[in-house]
């Protein structure tokens, strides 16, 4: 639990991230399930070219500095700064897709990237090491100056500025300007955590990114500095490191990915420096229950045990003896088998924990090791480093970092004679800008089948926290399908869900890691199932197990894969191959997997006496465009077309039904359907500056919902934008086009084409879109209304492509300025300029419709909390929609694609949508007598309206619960906290809320109007004011529901409830935080929040 003063101070800047959040926090659970897969052994190899390229930049800058050096060498100071630039650039380039070029900036004596400056100010101010002298000047020495207030001010300014920088990175990622499949920001925006099934909360992205910066570059930079200090002071160790580099590389000028695992001594040097100078000085754990340690020390529940790493890592009995003074640098301690060769017992697995341990261990340790070994293997053969005479390295935080650095570190740097040449970094690919809006190529012809598939079943089951085994599973599935097997993929837990057994038909391949000897998160249920499996219960099952582990955890290496193989054999299953394993700490991980995959396929073909289909597997095909669209042939609009769309963008229900029937014809039930608008009522008075509507929709048969669910609405671009796009492209609204729907699964256009989106029908060409491959004739107006987000800001790549396409020299120059980093921020992303506005402004830059649609992101669905209950009417639901409307800095009137459409849609016309269960736990208790507390300011009231309508229906029916003998009401107590600006301006549903209070649906209604009184009052203030009643309900087992802004409101409300626990529950601050954690873990504190 992060609740001690130094931790809370750091969290004021670093926020609630993967390292600074509590283990029970939902934010930690979701990110812990998602991020580790970006730093597994396979991903590191994907990142390696970028790590190498940034290291090349460092070598190039230092070679410039040391060119023509005398025998004394060149004194390079601010070494810590250099290394910090290097590691920050590498982790951001690999993880986010942005090269901050701090190494190059440092070499040219330019200002570093603002991210680094603000990061250092924030961390320094949080830890008290920020240099106030440069800010206060002479006033620093005045005894009357409040230095704590000045430090607090520096911290707040850094937080605000860093939030803006992170917000920009997130927006640029969302627009597709930066990042790729390896972008952690893209994953946090788009992917669900496999362990929780939830998306990362948008408001939590800031904290996770700052946490990654602290852990991803500061720690590595610090340890590199200490490693080189010790090598400079230990010539014999330096000589041995150089010899290993020579032996591994031979004549190669620089290492490849295959070389890195072979640098055993370099890694030992880095690990030894990490032992002596761990960036993390201590690791703490809070006791879950009263316990007695070793029969001597009583530890109470909630007390914290701190493991001081300096003491642990300097223990004489573990690190001394034949290795000498444990305070001295000796890399031999970490050479393979060193302890055993010295006659010592194997070290305890927790004797060395610089990366932490258990579920909170560092996810990026492999990245750090690869980065460090690459850097050392490049630096040492090119430069000899010597410390200035008399320099004594002293650990210090005075330079503003989060970790203790060797204070004032400088080196005399000598270029080595006959050093390997410095390879310049790779130039950015010039083709990427032009490719961003490349014209659509005709669809590639489908490859002819190589031969008849025998269709033998193969169930590929994975257990994985980091995602590596899941990646391997996909690769194995591809290999097996090519050999004719019918493959299914699932987690180990999913394979036995609902009491299912492993299939006896065909084969079962298990790929799993282990987690400190325990099963991965998505294999815990499977482990229990396997332990309970009776002898003979798996008779007939043919299986193979592939274990992925890291020998650094020697005591538990491959523990779970061994347990699975033994358990399956004990249950009567027959192995196709002996247990196979791979050590990710060694070289050749991918090669080893390929060999096992080939061996398994051969063993299966032999065991089932089937042959692999003949013929080559198609490869090397160019990636398809997201939207494949072309002009319809003149006079043959319906030729070779599966469906014809006519009319306006507000698609008639008959055509929607035709699309749905197409999905049904291939065995795929429809998901998105037309939902007729039954009621559309403005909730705010005419004089209000805002607009909020209550909209009721008819649900078709089969589309069911529960109170607390969401309605997913597919939006369309505003008619103003569509008309402007038609004009800019020289099209008429009625021009006919042929669209091949859903060109690939991860980019299949929504809108029209998603109306019959698949759940995986047998003939669907793409999972997730039944219409993949369906040729649809439609007007240009409809295509522009649905197939891309016309309001999106185009990326710099797109603008660069526009510059190349422009014919007028003045426009070429102007577009190139806009494509630069500074020009883009000031002229495009800042004023939210759209691609259509650019085309209208720069008339010599021409783009086709296909180029425009593929240059912009797809129009994403919008989610609205349902504000009704099916108990009132199962075929009708309502949503509460605030209108997004503003004037952009360019003067363009903007209306939200979904909210504007919903507000404009007349009664009787359809919206396109479906019910989505995004937060399955955000439901009323099954027992209606259980107390509830609802917090819903603004349109966050929507799901609470559904809950209250449900309670009203229960009340009308007799409550659905049992009355007590004393005649108590059939519903438990319910408090509602609602807030808005003004009672006269935006108090929505006022009459209904007061009616619910009068009828007993709710027992308390507490409203906060922030603009009506002399001081602002918010819902969190009312929660504390009603503390006695709130605590009474919580003690009675009340559930808490919070809906609204995730950035400010939700954290403030959590703090308010903890304040109630402290004041009325007599809890300490730490105990209140643990109490809140237990509520969240027990699903009694539930949030449905969005980015504010």
N, C-alpha and C positions, 0 to 999 in steps of 0.2 A: 504494500500500500504506500503510495507516494503522499505522505501526509506530515512529514517532518519539515521544520522551517527551511533548511537549505534546499530540500526537494521542491517545496512549494514555490520558493523564490525562483528556482530554475524553470519551473513550469510556467511562471508568469511570462517567460519569453518562449520557451520551447513547447508550451501548451501540452495537450493531452495526446501524446504520440505513442508509438510502439514501445518505446523504452521508458517513457515517463508516465504511462497510464497504469492503473491498477489491474491486476490479473483478472479480477471479476468484472471489469468494465467491458460493456459490449463493444466499445471502440477497439479495445485490445484484442478481443476474441476475433473480430472480423479481420483486422489487419494481420493478426498472427496466422490466420489461415490462408492469407493471400500472398503476402510479401516473400516468405521464405522460398517460394518457387522461382523467384527472380534471382536468387543467389545460390542455387544448387550447382553441382559440378558441371552439369551440361550447359547451364546458362553462362557460367564463367568462361567457358570456351567460346561461346558466342560473343561475349564481350571482349575477348582477348585482343582482336585487332585494334579496338579503340584504346585499350590499356597500353598496348605497344605504341600506338601512334602518339599518344600524349607523352609517353616516355621519350620518344624520339624528339618531340618538341623541346623537352627539358635538356636533352643532350645537345641539341643544336644551339640553344641559348647559352649554355655554359661553354660550348666550344668557341662561340663568338667572344665571350668575355675573356677566355684564357688564350686567345690567339696572340702569339708573340710574347708569351709569358717568359719572364726571366727565370733563373735557377731558383729564386725564392718562391716562384709561383705567384698567383694572383689571390689577394685576400678577398674572399666573398663573405660578406656579413649577412645578417638577417636570414640565416639558413633555415630557421623554423618557418619563416615566411615563404621561402622557396618551396619547401616540402609541402606546406599547407596548400599552396597554389597548385602543385602537381596533383595531390590526392583529391582536392576538391574538383578540379577539372575532370579527372578521370571518373569519379563516381557520378557526377552530374551528366557527363557525356554518355556514359553507359546506361544510367538509370532513367534519364529524362529525355536525352536526345539533344542537349544543348552544349555546345563547346563555349565555355565562358572565357577561354583564352587568357586565363590569369598568368600562366607561365610565360606566354608571349608578351603580355602587358608588363610583367615583372622585368623581363629582359630588356624591353624598350623604355623602362622607367616611366611607364604610363600608369594612370590610376587603375587600381584593380576593379574588377566587376563589382557593382554595388552590392550584390549578394554577399560577397566576402566581407566587405566593410561593415554592412549592417549586422551580419552574423556575429562578427567579433565584438561589435559594440554591445549587442544584446546579451551574448554569453558573458562578456566581461562585466557588464552592469549587474547581471543576475548573480554572479559569483563574487562580486565586490572587487574585481581586479581591473575594472575599467579605469583608465588614466584620466582623472578629472582635471588634472593640471592643464591639459590642452584645451579644455572647455571653459574652465573658470579663470585661467590666467593667474594674475596676482591675487585675485580674490580667494584663491585656493588656500592661501596662508592666513586668511582672516579668521579668527576664532568664532566670529559670529555668523559665518556662512554655514548653512545647513547642508553638509555634504551628503547626508543620507537622502535628503530631498532631491539634490542634484543627481544622485545616482538613480533614484527612482524615475526622475524625468528622462534620463538617458535611456533607461530600460523601456519606458512607455513609448518614446519616440522610435526606438529600434523595432519594437513590436509592430507599431503602426506601419512603418516603412517596409518591414519584412512581409507583413500581410499583403501589402500591395504587390510586392515582387512575386510572392507565391501565387496570388490571384492571377497575375499576368501569365505565369507559367501554366496554370490550370486552363485558362481561357485559350492560350495558344495551342495547348494540347487538344482541347475540345474542338477547336476549329481545324485541326489537322495540320497546323503549321509546323509543329515539332513533335518528336516522338514517333515510335513505330510499335511493332508487336512487343518490344522489350521495355516499353515505357511503363514505369511504375505508376505514373499519374494516370495514364490511359487505363491501366488495370483498376486503379482505385475508382475511376469514374464509371467503368463499364462492366467489371467482372464481379460476380458474387463470390464470397468466401466459401470454399468447399466445406469447411467445418461447421458453419452456421447457416449457410444458404442466404446470407444477407449481403447487401451492398455496403461498401465503406461509406459512412456518413460523410456528406460533402463538407460539413463544418470541421471534420477531423483531419482532412487532408493536410491542412497547414501544419498541425502538430507532427504528423507522420513524416513530412518532408524535412522539417527542422531536425527531428530526431535522427533521420537518416544522415543529415549533414554532420551532426555531432559524432555519431558512431561511424559514419562512412568515410570521413576524411581526417578528422582531428586525431583519432586514435592511431591510424596508420602513419600519419605524418610524424606524430610524436615518437612512435616506436622506430621509425626509420632514422630519425635524428639520433636517438640513443644507440641504435645499432652502429651507425657510422662513427659516433664518438668512441665506442669501445673498439671498433676495428682500427681506428686511427691510433689508439693507445696500445693495440696488441698486434704488432707486425706479424707474428707467427700465425695468428688467426686470419689476418688479411691475406697472407700468402696462401694459406690453405683454401680460402674462398676463391682466390684467383685461379688456383690450380683446378678446382672443381669446375669453374666456368669454362676453362680451356678444354678440360676433358669432355664436358658435355657438348659444347658447341663445335669443337673441332675448328674448321675453317670458316664456319658460318659467322657473319658479322653481328648477328643478333638472334635472340632465341625465338623459337616458334612455340606454339601451344604444347607441342609434344615434348619440348625440352623442360618446361617448367616443373613438372613433378620430379624430375631427375636432380634438381638442385637441392640435395638433402642437407648439405652443410650450410648453404645459405639460409635455408629454413631454420636450421638449428641456431644460427646466429640471431635471426630475427626473434625466435621464440625465447632465447636466453635474454635478449634485451627486454622483451616483454615481461619476463619473470622478474627481472631486477627493477623495472620501472613500469609497472602496470598502470595504464592510463586510468583505469577504474581502481580507486584505492580501497573500496570495500563493497561487499555484497551482503544485502540484508534480507532476512525472511521474518515474517510475523508468525508467531506460533498459532496454529489453528485450534489448539486445545491445551489445557493444562498438561504439562509433561515433566518428567524428571530425566535429566540428561546424565547418563552414566551413573545413575543412582546417587548423584551428589547435588545437582543444581536444579532447583525448582524453577520452571518457566511458566508463567501464567499465560492464559489465552490472550492474544493481542499484543503481548510483549515482543519486542524486536530483538533478534539475534543478529549481530553484525560480525561478518567474517572479514578480518583485516588482512588484505592480500599481501601487504608488505611483510607481515609476520608469517603467514602461511607459506609464502614463496621464498622465505629465507630460513626455514627450519633446518637446523643442522642434521637431524636424523634422516631427512629426506634428500636434501640438496648438498650436504657436506660430505664427510668421509673421504672416499677416494677421489672425489671431484674437487677437493680443496675447500677454501673458505666460501660459504654460500653467498657472501656479499661480493664476490669477485666474478668477473665475466669468464665463463668457460662453456662454449657451445657443445662440448662433448656430452654434457648432461642430456642433450636432446638428440643425440645420434641413435639410430635404431638399435635396440638391444643393449644400450650402454649400461643400464643399471644391472642387467643380468650378467654382463661380462665383468662388471666390477664386484660380482658376488653379492649384490644386494637383491632383496625381494622386489617384485614389480611394484612400481609406485601406485599408491591409492589413486583411483580415477579422479578424485576431487582434490588431489594435492596441487594441481595446477589449473586454476580457473580464471585466467585473465579475461575470458569471454563470458564469464558467468556460467551457470549450470541450470539444468532442468528446463522447464518450459520457457524460462526467461533468458536462455543463453543467446548470444549474439548470432543473428541470422547471416551476417556478412563476413564471418571469419574466413571462409574460403576465398572470397573476393580480396580481402586484405592480404592473405598469404600470396596469392597470385600476383597482385599488384606489387607487393614488396619484393618478391623474388625477381620479377621482371625488371624492376628498377635497379636492384643491386647487380643483376647480371649485365645490365647495360652500363651502369655508372663505373663500377670498379675497374673493368679493363680499359676504360678511357681516361680516367682521372685518378691521381693519387691525392689523398686528402691528409693534411697535417694540421694539428691544432696549434694555435698561437702559443708561444712560450708563456708558461705560468697560468694558462687557462685551467680552471677547476670547474667541471660541470656541476651545477647546482639546480635541482628540480625547482621550478617556479611557475606560477600562474600569472606573473606580472605582465606577460606579453598579451594577455587578454583571452587566452584560450580556455577550453574546458578541462584540459589535461595538463599535468606538470611537465613542462618542456625544459631542456637544458638551457638555462638562462644566458642570453647574449651569445648564442653559439655562432661562431665564424670558423671558416677553414681557409688555410692556404691551399689552393687547388693547382695541381701540376698536371698538364696533359701528359699522358704516358707515351713514351716513344713506341712507334710501330703499333699504335692503338688501332682497333678496328675502325673503319670509316663511319662517320656519322650519317645515318640514312635520314634524309629529310622526311618530315611527316607527309602523309598522303594529302594531295589537294582535294578539296571538296568536289564531289562529282558534278561536273557542269551540266550533265544531262538531266538532273533531277528537276530543275525548274521547267524545262521544256516538257518534261514528261507529265508534269502536274495537270496540264490541260491538253494532252495529246488527243488528236481526233480519234473517234471510236473506230476500232478495227472490226471488220465483219466477224461474226461468231465463228470460232474454230469448229471445224467438222468433228463430230464425235468419232473417237477412235473405234475401230472395229474390235469386237471382242476377240481375245487371243484364243479362246477355246472354251469348251463347256466346263463350268465349275462343278465339282462334285458336291459342294455344299455341306461338307462335314462340319458340325458345330464346333466352335472354339469359344469358350468363355474366358476372356482376359480380365483378371481381377487385380486391382492395385490397392496398396496401402501406402499413403504418402502424405507427409506434412509439407515438404519442400516442393512437391510437384514433380520431382525427378522421375519417380516410378510411374507417375501418370503420363509423363512425356514418353517414357520407354514403352508404356502400354500402347500408346498411339502408333509408335513406330512398329511394334510387333504386329499390331492389327493390320497395318498396311502390308507388311511382309506376308502375313498369313492369307490375307484376302487375295494377293497376287498368286498364291499357291492354290486358290480355289476353296478356301475355308470360309464358312459363314460365321463372322466374328461379331460378338457382342462385348462391350466394355462397361465395366462398372467398378465402384469401390468394393472392397471386401464386405463392408457392412451392408451395402445395398444388395449384395448377392444373397444374403440370408435373411433379409428383412421379411417380416410377416411369417416367419417360420419356414421359409423356403429352404430346400436342400440343394446341394451342389448337383449339377446335371450329370447323369450317368451317360447320356448320349454325347459322343464327341470327347473333347478334351478340355481341361481347365488349366490355365496358366496363371500363376500367382506371382506378381512382382511387388515386393514390399521392402520397406526400410524398417529400421527400428529406432526407437526414441528413448535413449538411456535405458535400453533393455526392454522397454515397453512397446506395445503396438502403436502405430500412428493413430491420429485422431479418428480417421475414417475406417479403422480396423479394430476398434476396441470391442464392439459388439461381436464381431467375428471371432475374436480371441476367446470371449466367454463361451460362445457357441461351440467352438472347437474343443475347448477344455471339457465341455459337458457331453461331447459326442460319444455315443456308445460304440464299443467294438463292433465292426461290421456295418455300421450305419452308412458308411460311404463306399460300400462294396460296389464295384462297377465303375467308379470314377477313375479316370486316368488323368494324372496331373504332373505338373512340373513347377518347381519353385525357383525364383531368381531373387537373391537377396542383395540389396544395395546398402552398404555400410561404410563407416569410416574407422580405420584402425586406430585413430587417435583415442577412441573410446575402447581401449583394449578389453576392459572387463566385461563389456556388454556387446562386443563386436558380433554382428549377425545373430544376436540372441533371438529376435522374433522370427526371422526367416527359418532358423533351425527349429524353432517351436512349431511353426506351421508345417514344415515338412514332416517332422516326427508325428504331429497330431493327425495329419491326413493319413499317414501310413498306419497309425494305430487304429484309425476308424475304418480301415480296410481298403483305402484307395491305393491304386497301383501307380508308382512313379514311371513316367516316360523317360526321364533323365534323372541322374543323381542331383542333389541340391547343388545349384550353381550360385556363386557369389562374386561380387566385385567390390574392390576397395577404392572409394573415390579419392583417397589420399595418395593413390599411386597413378602412374601414367597409364594411358590406353583404356580409359573407361568405356569410351564409345566403341572401340574395336572389340573389347571383351563382350559387350552386349551384342554386337553384330554377330560374333561367333556363336554365342548362345542361341540367338534367334534363329540363325541358319540351322544349328544342330537340332533345335526343337522342331522346326518345320520338317526337317528330314525324318526325325523320329516319328512325328505324327503321320506323315505320308506312309511310312513303313508300317506303323501299328494299325492303321485303318485300311491299308492296301489300296490306296488311291493314288492317282497321278496328278501332278501339277499341270494346269492348262499350259499349252505350248504358246509360244509367241512372246515378243518383247513387251514389257510394260511401258506405256507412253511416259515420257519424261521430258523435261525441259520446255514444256509448253509455256508461252508467255502468260502472265497473270491477266485474268479477264477484268474488264472494266466493271465498276459497280452498277452502272446503268447502261444497258445496250439498247440504243434507240436509233432509228434511221427514218428518213422520209418514206412515206408509203409510195409505191409505184403508181404513177398516174393512171387513172381509170381502172385500177384493180385493187381497190381499198380492202376488199375482203378476201383476196386471194392468199391462201396459205395462212389464214388468220384464224385463231381459235375463238376470239371474242371481239366484238365491236362495241366500243364505248361511244355513245352519242351524247349530245346535249352539253350542258354547262358543267363546271367543276363540282357543283352540288349534285352528285351523281344520283340519278333516279333509283328508287328502290328496286325496280324491275331488273336493272343491270347489276345491282349488288347481288340480287338473288341468283342471277345467271352465273356470276363468279362463284358464289357459294355452291351452286349445283355442280360446277366444274370440279371443285374440291371434293365433293361427295362422290363424283363419278370415278375418282381414283382412290376411293376408300378413305378420304380424309375429312373428318367433320369440320365444319366452319368454326372459326374462333371469333374473328371480327365480323360484326353484323351491323346493319342499319338499326339505329335506336331512335324511334320517333320522339320528337320533342312534344310533350303533353302540356307542360306548363313552363313559362319563362317569365319570371317576375323580378323586377328591380327591388332590392331590399333597402336601398339608401334614398333619402329625400332628394328632390331635384337640385336643391342648393348645395349639396355635398360635392366636393371636387373629385370624389372617387365614385366608382361604379362597382357594385357587387350584385350578382343575380342568383336567384334560386331557380334551378332548372330541374324539372322532372322528366324522366325518360321511360319509355316502354321497353321492357326486356322481352326478347323472344323466348319461346319455350326452350328449356335446356340451359338457359343462362341464369344460374342461380347465384345468390350472394348471401353474406351474413353481415350484420352490423359490424363495422370496423374494416371492411374490405375497401378496395379502391376501384374506381372506374378508369380504365385506360382509354383515352380519346385520341384518335388519329387526327392531327390538325391539317390545315391547308394554308398555303400562303395567302396573304391578303390580296384582294383584287387590285389594289394600287400597285403592289410590287409585280404582280403577274402582268398587268398591262404595260408597265415600264419595261419588263423583260421582253415582251413581245415586240415592242417598239425598237428596243436596242438590237434585237436579233433579226429584225426585218421580217417577222412572221405575222400571219393573220391568226386570230384565235381559232379559226376552224381548220387550219392546215392539218392534214392527216399525217400521222406518224405511226410507225410500227415499233412497239416496245416489247422486247423479250424479257419477261418478268423474272426478277430474282436471279441476277447473273452469277452471284455466289452467296453462300449462306451467311457470311458475316457482313455482307453489304447489301443484301436484298432490299430493294426499295420498299418502304412501308406505303401507307396510303392506299391507293387503289389495289396494288398488288398484294397487300397483306390481309385483304378482306377474308380470304379463305386460308390463312396461314396454317401450316400443318402442325400436327402433333407427331408426325413421322409416318405418314401413310406408306403402304407397300410399294407404290409406283411413283412416289414423289421423288424428284431428282435431287432435291436439297432438303436436308433436315431443317425444319423451321419455316419453310415456305412451299406450300403445295403448288404454287403457280410457277416454280422454277421451270423455265423452258417454254412456258405458255406465251404464244405470240398474240399481242393485244393491239388492235387498232384504236387509236384515240386522238382527240384534237390536241393541238399544241397548248391550248389554254389549260386543259386538264393535266397534261404532262408537267407544265410549269407550276401548277397548283399543288402537286403532290410529291414529285420525284426528287426534290432537293430543297434545302432550306435557303431560300433566296435572301433572307435577312441575315444570314451568317456573314461574318467578316472574312474575306478571302485571305489565304495564307500568303506569305512572302514568296513562296515558290510560284504561286499562281500569278502574282504581280510581275515576277521576273519573266514568266512565260509571256505575259501580255506585252512587256517591254520588247521582247524579241519579235513578237508578232506585229508590233506597231510599224507603220510605214513612215510617219512624219518624224523627222529627227528630233524636233523639240519634244514631242510626246514620248519618244524613246528615252530621252534624257530624264524627263519628269517621272516616268514610271520607274526608271532605275533608281532614282532618288527615293521614291516611295518604297522600293523593295529593300533599301538598306535598313539596318537595325534602327538608326535614329529616325529616318524618314517614315518608316512603317509605324513606329510608336506615335509619332506626332501627327501623321497624315492619314493613317488608315485605322489602326486598332483603337487609338484614342477617340476619334470622332465616330467610330463604328461605321465606317464607309462600307457599302455593299459592293459586290462585284458588278451589279447592274449599274450602280452609280458611276463606277469607273468606266464601264463601256460607254455610257452616255457622255462622259466627260472626255474620254480619249477615243475619238471616233475612228482614228486610223488603226486602232487595235481591234481586230476582228476575232470573234469566237463563234463556233457553231453551237447549236442547242446541245449536242452531245458533250461538247467540251465544257459548257457551263454546268450541266448537270453533274458531270464527273469531277469538276473542280470544287464543288461544294458538298458539305456533309448532307446526309439524308435528313429528312424531316422527322425528328424523333417523336414518339408518342408522349403525351402528357398524362400525369396521374393525378386524380382528384379523389380525396376521401369521400366516401359515400355518406350522405347525411340523412339516411333513412334506414328503416328496418323492414325486412321481408315479412315480419309478423303483422305489419300494417297492410302490406300488399306485396306479395312475392313477385308480381309481374311489373312492378314499378319501383324505380329508385330515383333518388335526387342527389344533386351535387350543388355545392356553393362555390361560385367562381368569381374571384376578383379580376377586374379587367386590367391587363398590363397595357398601359398607354403612355407614351411620352414623345417628345420631339427630340430627334437625335441632334448632335452638334452640327451636322451638315444641313439641318432644317427639314429632314425627312420625318414625316409623321409616322410613328411606329405603333402598331397594335400587335399584341401577342398573337402568334399564329393560332394557338388553341383558344385562349380566352377571347380574342377578338371574334373568332368564328362562332364560338358558343353564344356570345352576347348578341351576335347578329342573326343567328339562325331563328327563323320564325317558327311558331307553333305549327305542327303538322309536317315539318321537314325533318329528315333524319340527320343524326350525327353518327359517325362510324366509331365503334368502340367495342369493348368487352370488359368483363369483370376480371380483376387481377387480385390475387391474394398475396400482397407484397409483405405483409407483416402478420403472419398467422397467429401470433400470440396477442395481438392487439384486439382482444375480444372480451366481452363481459364474462364475469365468472359464471360457471354453469349453475351455481346456486344463487338465485336472485336475492336471497337474504343477506349475502355477503356485502359489507359496506364498500362503497366506491368513492373516490375523490377524482374529479375531472378538472383539468386545467386546459382551457382552449381559448386564448385570445385571438381576436380577429377571425379570419376564416379557419383558424385552428379549431373553431367551435364545431365544424362540420361533422366529424365522427361522433362527437358528443351528442349532437342532435339525433344521430342514428341510435345511440345508446338510450337516450331519453325516450325516443319514440318506441323502442323495444320495451322499456320498462312501463310505458303507458299502456301498451298492448297487453303486457302481463297483468297489469293492474286491472284492466278491463275484463280480463279472463279469470281473475281471481288470484293472480300473482304467480301462478306456476310454482309456488313454494308453499310450505306448510305454515298455517297460522298457529301462533302459540296459544296456550290455554288462556292467557291473559288478553287475547284478542289483539295482539300486536299486528301492525300492518304487514301485508305479505311481502313487501319489498324491504331490503335493507336500506339504511341511511345512505344518502348520496349528496355530496357537496359539489357545486359547480363554481369554478373561478373563471370569470370571463373579463376580458379587458379590451378596450379600444380607445380611440382618441377622445371622442366626445359622445355624451348621451344623446345629443341632438343630431349628430352628424353620421355616426357609423355604428350605432347600437343595433346590430342585426338580430332578427328573431326575438325582439323584445317581448311582444305580446305572447308568443309561444312559451318563452322561458318563464314569464310570470304566471302563465297558466299551468305549466308543469309544477311550479312551486306551490300553487294553490291546491292542486289535485293530489299532491303527495308523491309525484314522480321523483322529485328531488326534495331534499329536506333543508337545503341551504343554497341560496344564490348570492354570490359575492361579486360585485362588478367594480372594475377599476377604470376610471376615465382619465387618461394621462394629461389631457389638455384642459380639463374643466376647473381644476382647483388651483390654489396658489403654488402648489408644488406637484411634481409629477408622481403619480401613484400607479404601480404596475401589479400584475397578478401575484408576483412573488412577495410583494409587500402585504397583500391581503392574506396570503398563506400564513405569514408570521403573525399577523394580527389575530387570526383565528386559531392560533396555536393550540389552546386547550382542547377545542373541539376536534381539530385535525389529529392531535395525538391520541385522543380517546378512540377515534375511528381506526387509527393505525394499530393501536393495541388490540383492537377487536378483529384484526386481520384484513383491514381495508386494502383494496387494490387502487393503485394510482395510475391515471391515464393523462399523458401530456401530449399535446399536439400543437405544432406551430414552428416558429423560427428556431433553427438548431444552433445558430451562432451565438445568440445572446440570451434569448428567453429560456431555452431549455437548461443551460448551465445555471442560470440565476434561479430557476425554479428548484433544481436539485439542491442548490445551496440553501434555499429557504426551507426545504423539508429537513435538511440536516440541522439547520438552526433550531427548528422545532424540536428535533430529537435531543439536542443539547439542553435547551431551556426547559422543556417539559418532560423529557425522559431522563434527565440528570446524566447525560452522557458527555464524555470528553469529546474533543474535536476528532481525535483518532477513532474513538469508538463510534461516533456518529458516521464517519466515513465507512467504517466496516459494516455498520448497520445498513447504510444505503447500498453497499455492495451486496449484502445478503438479500435485500429486497429485489434488486435487479436479477441476481442469480436465481431467485425463487419465482421469477416472472410475476412479481407483484408491483413492480415499478416499470411501466411500459410507455415507450415513446414512439410517436409517429411524427417525425420532424423533417424539415426541408431547409435548404439554404436560404437564408434571409438576405 
